[in-house]
Amino acid sequence: MASERLYHDDPYTTSFRARIAASGEHAGRPAVELEATCFYPEGGGQLGDRGTLGGARVVDVQVTEEGRIWHVLDGADAPSGEVDAELDWARRFDHMQQHTGQHVLSAAFERLVDAPTLSSTLGEERSVIEVALAGADWQLVGRVEEAANRVVWEDRPVALHWVEPEDVGRFQLRKAPAVAGRIRVVEIPDWDASACGGTHVRRSGEVGSIKVIRWEKVRGNVRFEFLCGARALHDHAWRTEALVEAARRRTLKDRDVIAQLERAAAERDELRKGLAALTARLIETEARERVGVPPQGVAGFDARRPREEVRLLALKSLEAGAPWVALGAAGPDPCLMVGRAKPLAADLRTLLPGLLERAQGKGGGSPDLVQVAALDGGKAEEAWRWAVEAVRQAVGES
Ligand SMILES: [Zn+2]
């Protein structure tokens, strides 16, 4: 039998006497059904309640297609008979704020920019509405927020109506009802009327505030993430702290932080470019010195040298006339490279099995240059030692 839903007409009751109607399981966890319950089961984009039943903790509340509401328990002995029930009110009130705020915000999007809400999800930490809009910017969001919050400040009543199908026309519903038969209409006068089975605050002022914090385009619509009530305050708190601290540490005005970040990033990019050019010149000089006159093969292993530099040194050495190179580094990326001058015919890929076996890594390359990423610095060095002899043999030096 379907459980009676007391929260429909009174979402403010936090404790009640509960009569257990049935004990069973829901999705493999112990659960009980009550004759009548104040616990909201997950549905309509709103999460289920938590609380206690007798001594047992209610960790989830779910409703079946037949309307049976299962209070999922944390595994303790299932209560029976009549017990005291207590809702986690902080959690429920938070959901009521988010849910009512969602109605107000969705109506604002519809009234200001003619953009209907296609779906909504009220999560543990963040809530989202998907709105039929091509795009958004902070200015549009600001206008919508301003209008929505004005409805909050006006502290309008949030009225509940049970409406027979033939009377539904009395209300200008924002969205056609999803269920047939008698429906529950949640009305904020001169602002919004929605068919909804969720829990809401009794006056819009209790929503506290409504703040959109980000948005993204999805499926040709825009999905807005928003916070209401205490969530909005807590979000405001850490964002303010982050911005004010960032500005204070760099001795800036709050409003200059973004411009300063951009400047710093541009400067860093310029420095990186300059450093790369300088490194390339140094490596070219190093390559010429190592190759010498007449040109010799180049063997070298560094404790620390970025892979890109090892590669550049190998290429520049070959360019400077080295008949062969065998270079490596223990870190930061343990690696080695073996190359030979183009006119020589040896196919260095024949060295790969021997290199990979010693380096215990991955590698590949062309007939004139092979590269290997080693398991660690020790393996890289071991493979490199072997490579020096192997490449000399390959090019016919020994
Ligand atoms: Zn609702």
Residues whose N, C-alpha, C, O or C-beta is under 5 A from the ligand:
A	BS01	ZN	H99 C196 G198
